Amino acid sequence: MSWLERIFRRRQLYDELGEEVREHLEEKTEQLMRLENLSRAEARQAALRAFGNPTLVQTRSREVWQWSKVESLLADLKLALRRLRKSPGFGTTVLLTLAIGIGANTAVFTVVNSILLKPLPYPQPEQLVAMWLHAPGAAGLANFAEGLRLSPSMYLTFAEHNRTFQSIGVWVSGTANVTGIAQPEEVHTTYISDGVLQTLNVPPTAGRWILTADQAPRSHEVVMLSYGYWQRRFGGDPSVIGRNIEVDSKTREIVGVMPRGFEVVNRDSDLLIPLAFDPRHQTLPPFGYNGIARLKPGVSIAQADADIARMLSIWMDSWSNGPGSNSHFYETWKISGAIRPMKQEVIGNVGSVLWAVMGTIGVVMLIACTNVANLLLVRAEGRQQELAVRAALGAGRARIAREVLTECVLLALIGGVAGIGIWEAGLRLLAAIGPENLPRLHEVSLDARSIAFTIGLSLISALLFGTIAAFKSMPAGYIAGARLRGADSERKPRTAARAQSAGDSASGHGDGAADQRCAHDPHAGGASRRRSRICRREPCADSARRDSPTTHCRCADHRAHRERYCQQTGRHSRRRLGRLCAECAYGWNRPCLEQHFHRGQE
């Protein structure tokens, strides 16, 4: 039998099993009636004795088809759902509290994950670096926190003489006016040199990259479109490749379209325009271009900085600021390499702020768990009678704790699912009012890591407040109270008999009846006398500290009685004292025990 049949044909299988048991009993009954000449009732009883308990047989047969742990878990889930349906106010309050806490934490973690934890959307992003220079002697430039940028002559020197880079390029952002397509429009542009697209290594969605030949002086003017601009102005028409547009009064041919979400480092733009550097007209400055490079495999940033220091002398020897100028003047700036990873360049100093926000939201989640734990504790107080009855029926502490934890996990998971909706609303709010300088904001999305975080946070929250509720739901007092109530219920039918026995003793007939019972059964008389002297009063103050009935009691009052009993009788009976301690747990108090000790001396 396959596991699918066990799941979807379970009711049918149970019915067939019951029918088989009934047919077997009927056949056995008919056989006994025919062979042993018994009546139907007698034959039925004999068949049942031979077969055994039909219900027990069916239960054991079903256990062969069942997964006991799964069945028990499903039963706990059904019970938890039924209990939540009966208390909608409690369930709604807990779910809203958890949904807000989990949703807020999921939203912040999604931002942290998308900005800080996820790698940059480029192939092998660990090889990408931002080109910066450290120039403590540069007058007026040392105030820039980032450092010193590159000049076109530096770029040309580093691209030709480096030993540590696969590719290198420079870029700068700006604006341009586009005409010739409907209404004139001012757009954001990024001017890139040869090597920028090769360094980022992101293939275009349509067309081709800007090539080296497109960046030569007096070459054919070309341009590339961003995916957003392509969709907004051209409707995603693939035939746009090869068309011409006017950019700052220059006719440029559209040669390609970059994919959705592409950015040059952290700059979103509409157009990519090539930079055409003429080596014949370059000088040592200006230092205003952002540099990016891709390290060769196995090359560290320290090695790249050393390579930059080596090429600085080549740069000053290869270029000048004009006739009669001293190109080695820049040695006084004490220029050195200050290369840093591209991810650090993109993120900036926002990382510390996001981690601080993450910690603050974590405290909010802790407060939410505390509120839920308080609600569960109040609910546990109202379930004392139910839990005591279950303990009296044999439910262990682990079983009760598992039920409570299952309910808490169910609440937390439902709250986590509701928290996803709150995350969606929070993400829309962040996109609407978020700071413009927040990097990688368009990359914020719910991925597998964020979903795993939500599930993990839900389970941890359930264990956090569920453990407290589980401990509150299974104290020793519940079980002791259940036993006391069970013992009281057993004694109630005997109250009239005890009163009658006491009346008979007072009139002089009780002792004769007891003696008559003792003549037939010597143990019956002693048991009757003991029952007639039991006083149902409150147990001693330390009765909750007793061990199990088969071990020695640590009750202080009982220990004193034991010592006196041993001194008076000269007997040391742990078994008898264990029995007395067990009986004390069912309501015998100190006067009752004294009577038994005196009776033992007799």
FENWOBEL-V272878 format. One record per residue. N is the residue number from 1. D_LAST is the distance of its C-alpha to the last C-alpha in Angstrom with 2 decimals. Layout:
n={N,N}
d_last={D_LAST,D_LAST}
//
This chain:
n={1,2,3,4,5,6,7,8,9,10,11,12,13,14,15,16,17,18,19,20,21,22,23,24,25,26,27,28,29,30,31,32,33,34,35,36,37,38,39,40,41,42,43,44,45,46,47,48,49,50,51,52,53,54,55,56,57,58,59,60,61,62,63,64,65,66,67,68,69,70,71,72,73,74,75,76,77,78,79,80,81,82,83,84,85,86,87,88,89,90,91,92,93,94,95,96,97,98,99,100,101,102,103,104,105,106,107,108,109,110,111,112,113,114,115,116,117,118,119,120,121,122,123,124,125,126,127,128,129,130,131,132,133,134,135,136,137,138,139,140,141,142,143,144,145,146,147,148,149,150,151,152,153,154,155,156,157,158,159,160,161,162,163,164,165,166,167,168,169,170,171,172,173,174,175,176,177,178,179,180,181,182,183,184,185,186,187,188,189,190,191,192,193,194,195,196,197,198,199,200,201,202,203,204,205,206,207,208,209,210,211,212,213,214,215,216,217,218,219,220,221,222,223,224,225,226,227,228,229,230,231,232,233,234,235,236,237,238,239,240,241,242,243,244,245,246,247,248,249,250,251,252,253,254,255,256,257,258,259,260,261,262,263,264,265,266,267,268,269,270,271,272,273,274,275,276,277,278,279,280,281,282,283,284,285,286,287,288,289,290,291,292,293,294,295,296,297,298,299,300,301,302,303,304,305,306,307,308,309,310,311,312,313,314,315,316,317,318,319,320,321,322,323,324,325,326,327,328,329,330,331,332,333,334,335,336,337,338,339,340,341,342,343,344,345,346,347,348,349,350,351,352,353,354,355,356,357,358,359,360,361,362,363,364,365,366,367,368,369,370,371,372,373,374,375,376,377,378,379,380,381,382,383,384,385,386,387,388,389,390,391,392,393,394,395,396,397,398,399,400,401,402,403,404,405,406,407,408,409,410,411,412,413,414,415,416,417,418,419,420,421,422,423,424,425,426,427,428,429,430,431,432,433,434,435,436,437,438,439,440,441,442,443,444,445,446,447,448,449,450,451,452,453,454,455,456,457,458,459,460,461,462,463,464,465,466,467,468,469,470,471,472,473,474,475,476,477,478,479,480,481,482,483,484,485,486,487,488,489,490,491,492,493,494,495,496,497,498,499,500,501,502,503,504,505,506,507,508,509,510,511,512,513,514,515,516,517,518,519,520,521,522,523,524,525,526,527,528,529,530,531,532,533,534,535,536,537,538,539,540,541,542,543,544,545,546,547,548,549,550,551,552,553,554,555,556,557,558,559,560,561,562,563,564,565,566,567,568,569,570,571,572,573,574,575,576,577,578,579,580,581,582,583,584,585,586,587,588,589,590,591,592,593,594,595,596,597,598,599,600,601,602}
d_last={69.24,70.50,68.52,70.99,70.08,66.39,67.04,69.68,68.80,65.04,64.78,67.11,65.16,61.88,63.58,65.05,61.69,60.08,63.04,62.73,59.04,59.88,62.81,60.72,58.09,60.89,62.58,59.38,58.79,62.35,62.04,58.91,60.56,63.64,62.17,59.02,60.31,57.42,57.59,57.97,54.45,52.94,55.29,54.41,50.70,51.42,53.73,51.13,48.54,51.12,52.38,49.17,48.62,52.17,51.25,49.44,52.44,54.84,52.82,52.77,56.46,57.26,55.47,58.07,60.81,59.14,58.82,55.23,55.74,58.91,57.39,54.45,56.91,59.07,56.11,55.26,58.90,59.06,55.95,57.41,60.72,59.08,57.07,60.25,62.15,59.62,59.91,63.63,63.63,61.10,62.91,66.31,65.28,63.70,66.61,69.22,67.51,67.27,70.77,72.34,70.53,71.12,74.66,75.68,74.31,76.00,79.30,79.29,78.21,80.97,83.50,82.13,82.12,85.63,87.15,85.28,83.53,85.90,88.92,92.40,94.02,96.43,96.46,94.85,94.35,93.03,96.62,98.05,98.84,100.57,103.58,103.53,105.16,104.12,107.04,106.00,109.66,110.90,112.11,110.87,108.88,106.02,104.48,103.57,99.91,100.49,103.22,106.76,107.79,110.32,114.06,116.12,117.65,114.23,113.15,116.27,115.74,112.06,112.69,115.37,114.05,110.24,108.26,104.78,105.22,105.68,107.32,107.88,109.20,109.57,109.24,109.67,108.87,111.29,112.70,115.68,117.59,117.78,120.69,122.28,119.12,118.99,118.45,118.61,115.22,113.91,111.32,109.15,110.53,109.49,112.32,111.38,113.17,113.36,110.03,107.69,107.10,107.05,104.36,102.15,102.91,102.16,104.42,106.23,105.40,109.08,112.19,112.15,111.46,113.99,115.69,117.34,120.76,119.86,119.37,122.67,125.15,127.44,125.43,124.66,122.38,119.06,115.76,112.28,110.20,106.53,104.53,103.97,107.65,108.65,106.49,107.48,111.25,111.99,109.21,108.15,111.50,111.82,115.61,115.55,115.96,119.59,120.30,121.66,120.42,121.86,119.72,121.31,124.67,124.35,124.26,121.33,120.37,116.79,115.72,111.97,108.79,105.60,102.21,99.83,98.02,100.35,100.85,102.72,99.85,98.64,101.80,102.16,105.81,108.06,110.76,111.03,114.45,115.66,116.75,120.12,120.49,123.98,123.72,127.26,126.39,123.02,122.31,119.34,117.77,116.56,112.82,111.52,110.32,106.75,106.32,103.97,103.78,101.85,100.82,101.54,98.52,96.77,98.56,96.47,97.36,98.03,100.57,102.19,102.48,104.15,106.54,107.39,108.17,110.50,112.37,112.94,115.80,117.32,117.12,118.94,121.58,122.17,122.59,124.16,124.69,128.44,131.39,130.92,127.15,124.67,122.16,119.95,119.43,116.02,114.80,114.26,111.67,109.49,108.73,105.91,103.92,100.92,99.98,96.66,94.85,96.06,92.61,92.47,95.92,94.84,91.54,92.68,90.16,88.39,85.55,83.75,84.03,82.56,79.60,78.93,79.01,76.67,74.14,74.44,73.87,70.84,69.33,70.06,68.17,65.19,65.24,65.41,62.37,60.48,61.40,60.35,57.01,56.42,57.24,54.86,52.03,52.61,52.62,49.38,47.72,48.83,47.41,43.80,42.62,44.65,43.47,39.83,40.28,42.06,39.34,36.73,39.02,39.02,42.01,41.63,42.88,45.95,46.85,46.70,48.61,51.24,51.83,52.31,54.61,56.59,57.25,58.31,60.63,62.14,62.81,64.34,66.60,67.85,68.43,70.35,72.58,73.25,73.91,76.78,78.53,78.08,79.47,82.53,83.16,82.69,85.14,87.76,87.30,87.66,90.84,92.23,91.49,90.72,92.85,96.00,95.47,92.15,92.96,92.34,91.35,92.89,90.63,87.40,85.77,82.44,82.18,79.51,78.23,77.82,76.00,73.66,73.08,72.27,69.76,68.20,68.00,66.38,63.70,63.06,62.81,60.36,58.16,58.50,57.33,55.40,53.03,52.12,51.54,49.51,47.13,46.83,46.14,43.16,40.77,37.10,36.42,38.21,35.94,32.75,34.16,34.97,31.45,30.08,32.68,31.95,28.26,29.24,31.69,29.13,26.85,29.77,30.19,26.57,26.95,28.35,25.68,22.93,25.00,25.47,21.76,21.15,24.08,22.87,19.53,21.60,23.94,21.40,22.23,19.70,16.81,19.31,20.47,17.10,16.52,20.04,19.51,16.52,18.89,21.30,19.20,15.55,15.46,17.24,14.69,12.01,14.97,16.18,13.15,13.22,16.98,16.94,15.14,17.49,20.01,23.29,24.44,26.39,24.91,24.73,28.14,27.89,26.59,30.13,29.83,27.18,28.13,27.96,24.60,24.87,25.29,23.40,23.59,25.76,24.62,24.52,21.69,19.51,20.51,19.40,15.93,15.81,16.88,14.32,11.48,13.18,13.70,10.21,8.73,12.23,12.46,15.40,15.35,18.44,18.38,15.11,16.39,19.74,18.46,16.85,20.16,22.13,20.31,20.95,24.57,24.59,23.72,20.13,20.43,18.61,16.78,15.51,14.24,12.53,10.63,9.70,8.85,6.55,5.05,5.31,3.81,0.00}
//
